[in-house]
Amino acid sequence: MLLQDPSGKDGGTYRCHVKNDYGESNANLNLNIESEADLDGNGPTFVEKPRITSERNGKLVIMEFKVKADPKPTIVWSRESTVIKETVKLKMFMTQSSDVYHIRLELTVSI
């Protein structure tokens, strides 16, 4: 993909999924574009490193990160190229503080 005249709106996370008969691989690229103030808003950028933690002796796995964006971003979670939806086992959360969004996915594991 070629971005001509990139601006702050083009910034964000780009994901590439590559697959053939022998396997598959993914790459996530975070594009930050520093430019003059953009009155229309700013593309999403991570403000801290994404992390995975567990609670309740490993029965609850939490994946979370914080992203700065304006306007409010759309969040899509996927697993192995398949978009996932909220279920009894999967809960999705997003809270906002100014233009920073705390995004969290909770997976309840039955052991």
N, C-alpha and C positions, 0 to 999 in steps of 0.2 A: 504494500500500500504506500502511496506517495502522498504526503501532506504538503500542499502548496500554500504558501502564506499562512503558516500555523499561528494560532493565537491561543490565549489562555483557555478558550472553550475546547480546544483540541486536546488539552492535557487530561491525564487520568490514567487508569490502568487498562492496558491492552493485553488480551490473552490469546495465545496461539496454541492450538491443539493439532498435533501432527500424529498421523496414524497410518500404518501399513499392515500387511499380513503378519508381520513378526512382532508387533507391539505398538505402543503409543507413548507420547511424551507431551508435556505441557510447558509453556514458558509464560510467565507474567512479566510484563514490562510496565514500569511506572514512568510516564512522560510528564515532566514538569516544565512548563514554558514560562519563563520570566518575561513579562512584557509590560508595557505601559498600562496604567489602570484601565480596566475594561468596565464600562458602565453597565454592561449586560450581565455581569456576574463572573464567577471563576469556576473552572473545571475542578473536579475532585482531586485532592492530594492527601496522601497519608500524613498525619501529624505525629504518629508514633508507630512503632513496629507492631504488626499483627501478632497476636499471641494465642496459644492454646493452653488451657489449664484444665484441671479436673477437681471435682469436689465429691463429697460423699463416698470416699474410698473408691474412686474411679467410676462410679455409677452415673456421674454427670460430667460430660465433657463440654467445655465452653470455648468457642472460637470467637474472638472479638478483635476489633480495631477501631481507631478513630480516624475520621476523614474530615477535611475542611472543604466546604463546597457552598456555592451560591449561584443558583437557587438550590433547594433541597434535592439531593440525588435520589435516583431510583436504585434500589438494591435488588440484585438477583443472585441467589446462591445456587451453585451447581456442584455436582459430584460426578466425576468421570464423564463429563460432557452432558450430563442430564440435569436439567433444572429441577431443583427440589422445592417442595411445598411444605408448609407447616402441617405437622401431624401430631399425634399424641406423643411420639418420641422426639420430634423436632419442633423447637419453639424459636421464633425469630423476633428480635427486638431492635428498636432504634430509638434513641433519645437524642434530644438536641439541646445544645447550649450555645447560643449565638449562632455562628456559622460552622460550628464543629458538631459532627454527628458521631455518636457512640453506637456502633453496629455490633450485634451479638447474635450468635447462633448457639443454642443449647441442645445437646443430644443426650437423652436419657438412655443409658445402656442397661440392658437386663443381663446380669451375670449369673 
